[in-house]
Amino acid sequence: MQASAQPLIEDGRYGPLTEAAVRTFQASVGVPVTGVLDAGTKARLDAAFAALPPPVRAVLTLGSTGADVGFAQQKLNALGCNPRLIINAVFDASMMVAVIKFEVGTMGRFPTGTVDAAMWTALDTAVKGGFVAPEGASATPVEQNTPSGTANSLGTQVAGTSLHPVVGVGGLTQGPGVRELQQKLNKAGASPALADDGVFGPLTQAALQAFQSGRVPPLPATGTADKATWDALDAVAPGSTAGAVERQWTEVVGGATYGMTGANAARYSWEIQKTRMVVTAKVNFVGLPPPGAWFGHVQSVWNQYQGVETASKKSMPIDFQMVRGAGGDAKTVQVLAGSGRANAGKWYAADPNAAYTVPHEFGHLIGLQDEYQLHPGDFVRATGHEPPVGDAAGPAVAPATIAANLQAAMLARNSVNARAASVGAGVGEGAFAQRVVQEYAKLATATVPAVAAVPGPPPVPAKPAVPLTGELLFDLNAALPNDNDRYDTIQAFSYSSGSIMGDPGRENDPHDHGAQSRHIAEFMAILGRALGGTWEAKRR
Amino acid sequence: MILRLVIADGSQSPAVAESVEVSDDGVLTGWRSVSDGGVGWFAGQLPAGELAEIQALVGAVGAPPLDPPPPEAAEEVLELTATGPVAIAGITDGSGDWPSLATASRRLLDRLTDFPRAAVTVCYAAPSVARLVHRGTDPVRVGLGAVAVRATAWRGYYEPAGDWSGVVAGPAEVEARPGWTYDIAVGPEADGLGVDDDVIVHLAADFAILSGSARVPVRAKYTPAIAPPDALR
């Protein structure tokens, strides 16, 4: 409603900026100015919001270009277009196929190959978002996110690994993981029933061995809950009120693969209590002790949500906590003196940005992947948004020319030239950049020769020969030196969110800020398995 | 050459681009771009004991592990004569052949700052005064046209007590020699910078080192350690 000076950040907090905006709105509609969103104000606000004019849509035909084409592509994707359309803001042959399918299959009309007013109505009714709205009194243009469906913000689980830690002989012998085992053995018919005490004693071991030998075909009666045993237990008893997770996961960011695997896997536990769910990441801090403020930073950012059961409306706050501890259920984090850029295993005691850094890294500890410099497919999966249309027009340089210039820069391992050919030429994140990605994929492949270390300054390490793959992000990462120019170049051809797992320093998205409900979807599923029903994450 | 470690990270600005190299006779050389011990060129001689330790670690390594680096990790490439360049960002400090070598190599970067040749560091010389100081024996050209300074005040054990940042204009180019210093006014006292006895101020000063025609952005840091209270040890 443009009642605030700048677009309000959707952080779920009724702070002074929000209150001031409420006052401005109340004054504008002539209700008592209280700064409180009372029933009368809310009714006027809802009415004013509903009265906002719908976005003006252009009629699109084969060959059309521009932002509206991108928004239509987003919506067709969100409605299940297969294969997904690249959000390139060009109405090409692949989009024509999707449009015709939608006309016939969804609208039930004779195909025209045109996104006309009727089709826009159908698309806008089915999928919200997909337009640019001026927000705040400053009329800041903000692209409204187009939801793509179910998000999965977790890193990609390493194939063949279990989400359960090994419990029993040679593994965890106490804690939530043992409680989960005991509860599931009980549901699987352990006799006598085990005490749910989280201690792996002789009775638990015997019950585990009995479960293992009772399978058809039998599992080795090792007395240790390994992956095969957990798989069998989960099939018999999916839910429990406590549990531990050991998540081996990887991600692709900026064309490079990162991960938390092996001894560095993400480890966390959860417990469903009477009135709340507690998620705990136990961290074995080595080096310096962690500053006390870090623990508060985690709670400040993450303790924003509750699970709500859709039918009964029963609610359950989700409380996250980081605790110090050691053992097989702890993740080791090295605390270094001074300041620097933290990573998932190395934090800095004097980090002046710890209020952001620590909650971000905590997200990794509970298995969440980064949400910056992603490929389009990873962005959709991780954020639950269609890739933004962003800059649809681009500079007055053909995408094919930019692609060729980028390849030449890569063959020369010259990041300055790569940046000049892209960001320097006016390429920004969005649809036009994806056209460059498409053109790059068409180029003949080549091999970047090996290079010896350069002493600099700045120094550059020796690199082996790199066969270019045609996949732009991978190739930029592999061929160019790891410097600011490479980072800026990759940024232009990838996607980032503004959430706590994204890059709020570069992506100012007031609608996707801080911890988002998608980040705690895993715990909604756990609640459903344990308590039944369907649970959704809602702001407290 | 026994080993060469290069660490690079373009996701932050100024970029991390640092190197350390140990020659067969124990000469240690390298460059630091983001450092507490000074930024610029460093060179010195490793004592025989340290050199022997490094040689033993290098001689003991087998096939490198293939674990991916953790999220947000910088690129770390360790080059040995026997192996060529090996990406080690996924190797955490610890025991074992590669973890031990990775740990020792990373420490060499810190060790490097004991041997300044042509470097500049920063210190908190007086309340609200950041001082750039030349280190080493050789001159170094620096660009101070726009020095971005961030001062962070801490109380107790890293409890935030104030924060100030600003850009200070200075000479576009100056040659820093032994004895050279340059003072920069930082932050009003209202920001808590050094007013109270129990406050410790950290600094980060971004400027450029000029090398030939290249202008290399660097960050000199001043981050004196804060001792943890007994309850946290």
Interface residues (C-beta under 8 A of the other chain):
Chain A: T250 E251 V253 G254 A256 T257 Y258 G259 M260 T261 G262 A263 N264 L288 P289 P290 P291 G292 A293 T332 Q334 A337 G338 S339 G340 R341 A342 N343 A344 G345 K346 A349 A350 P352 E361 H364 Q369 D370 S415 A453 P455 G456 P457 P458 P459 V460 P461 A462 K463 P464 P481 N482 D483 N484 D485 R486 Y487
Chain B: R4 V6 A8 D9 G10 S11 Q12 S13 P14 A15 V16 A17 E18 S19 G30 W31 S33 V34 D36 W41 D67 P68 P69 P70 P71 E72 A73 A74 E75 V77 E79 G84 P85 T92 D93 R150 T152 W154 Y157 Y158 E159 P160 D163 H202 A204 I209 S211 A214 V216 P217 K221 T223 A225 I226 P228 L232 R233
